[in-house]
Amino acid sequence: DGSLHAKGLRLAVTAGDRDVLDRLVQLGLELFGLSAQRDERDAGYVAVQFNSVPLTMWWRACGFEKQRPSADHAGKGWTPHVPDAILHTNDRDVYAAFVRGLFEADGTVSAGYPSFSTVSERFSRDVQSLLLTLGFVTTRKVDEAGSNWGTHPRYVLRLLNVAAATRFAEQIGFISARKSGGLLL
């Protein structure tokens, strides 16, 4: 997961997923020439920070930032979306990389099937459409508010069957060995 600040980008990685942490640090250096600052947190995750105003400006210019729900909104609750910069590529590899990032951040493997969760109904539908574009049929369920996700319902996308889980591993995959190891193959 992560957040964008005026002075940089902060990503939160589960403390046990060192392979994900190492990959993010490597990408920051290779793509942007930025060294990451790592901060182990008591809550079971590591904060990876790339402190760079130009990176923040580029991130916003590409449309990667979450969208403000209304003109006068401040604070939390910005809306996730599939950025136009991703959609306009019309490139399966770019779509797969974007989906991989989403499933790495807000996905899990349950009973051998990958799933993705969000509190935004619109975003869940957009991700479902993107997965369908890649040839992955999903089911979608709604977990009512009051769960550990707070006061909003949670929209959960799950791949349809074992064959889809196998193709997911081959065509999209996870960075995390922990999540990859849970897939039914």
N, C-alpha and C positions, 0 to 999 in steps of 0.2 A: 504494500500500500504506500501512499505517499502524499506529499503536499508541496505546493509551490509557494515560495515566499519572494518578497521583493529582491532578496539577495541570493536566491538559489533554489535548489530542488532538494527535498528530503524524502528519502525512501525508507520504509520500515520493513525489515526482513525478519522472519521467525528465527530465533537464535540458533535452532538446530539445522537450518538450511544454509550451511556455509557455502555450498556450491552456488547457490543463488547470489549470496553476498559477493563471492569472488567474481562472478560473471558481471555483476553490476559495476564493481570497481574497475574491472578490465574494460568494460564498454565506456565508462566515463573517461578513462585515460586514452583509449584508442580513438573514440569519436570526437571528443571535445578537448583533449589534452589536459583534463582536470583530474587532480588527485582527490580522492574521497576522504572525508573525515568519518571515522567510525566511532559510534558511541553506544556501548552496551547498556541496555536499559533493564531495570528490575522487572519489567512487565513481560519478559521473555522474548524480547526482540532486540535487534541491532538497528540503530538509526544510521543511515548512510547519507551523508550530506555532500552535495557538490555546490560550493559557494562561488557563484559567478553571476553577476548582473547580466552580462551578455547572454548566458545560457537561459536565464529567466525571460529576457526579451525575445530570444529566438523561440522558446517554448510557446510563449503567447502569440507571436507572429504566425506560427504554424497552426494555431488553433487547438493546441493540445490541452490547454487549460480548461477546467470544468466551467460550465456556463452559469452566470449569475441568474437566479430564478426570476428576479424582477429588478428594475433599475435602481430602486432604493434599498435593495437587500445588502446586509453586511453580516459578517461572521460565517458560521458553518452553514451547510445545506446547499452548496453549489451543486449543479446538476451535471452528472457525467454524460458523455456523448461520444459517438464515433466521429473523430475529426474528419473534416472534408479532405485534409491532406492525406489521410489514409484511403478514403473512398475514391478519390480522384485518380489514384494510381492505377486502379483496375487491375491490380497485380495480386495473384493468389498468394505469393510468398509474403507480401506486405500484410495482407489480410491475416494470414496464418500467424505471423509474428505478433500482430496486434492482439489477436485472440489468445496466443500463448501468454502474453503479458497479463491479460485480464484473468485468465485461469490461474496464473501463478500468484497474482495478488489476491483475488477474491474467489478462488476456486478450491475445490477439494476433490478427493476421490472417496466415494462411498460405495461399498459393496462392489468394487471394481470398476465403477462408472465415474467418469469425470463430471463434475457439476460446477456451476458458476452462480453466485448469488449477488443481488443488488437490491437496494431499496427503491430504485427508480423503475417504474413499470415501463416507461418509454425506452429507457436504456436496455432493459431486458429484451424488449421486442426488437430493438435495433441489433443487438448482439445475436439474437436468434436468427434474424434475417441474414446477418453476415455469415453465421455458421451454415445456414442453408445454401448460401452462395458457394460455400466451400464443399457442399455436398453432405452436410451433417444435419440429419433430422434430430430435433430435440423435443422433449416434453417440457412443459412449464407449469410449475405449481406456485401457489401463493401460501406462504406461512404467515398467519395473521400476526399483528402487532402484539407486543408483550413478550416476545422471545428475547434472546440475548442481543438482538439487533436494535432494541429500543422501541420507540413509539410508532414506528412505521412498519407496514407489512414488508416481507422479504420475498422477492421474486427469484425462483430457483429454476435454472435451465439444467437439464440432464440429458446426456446423449441417449439415444433410443435403445441401443442394444449392444451386445458384446462385439459384434462386427464393427460397429461404429467406434467403440472404445479402442479396438485394435488399429483402425485407420487413424484415429486421433493420435495415438502414440507415434505412428509412422509419419503423418503429414503435419502435425502441429506440435504435439509433445509438451513436456514440462522441462524447465531448467532443473528443477528439484528432483534429485534421485528419490527422495522420500515419496513424493507424489507419483512419480513414474512407477515406482515399485508397487503401488497399490492398484494399478490398472489390471483388469482381467484381459489377458492376452492369449 
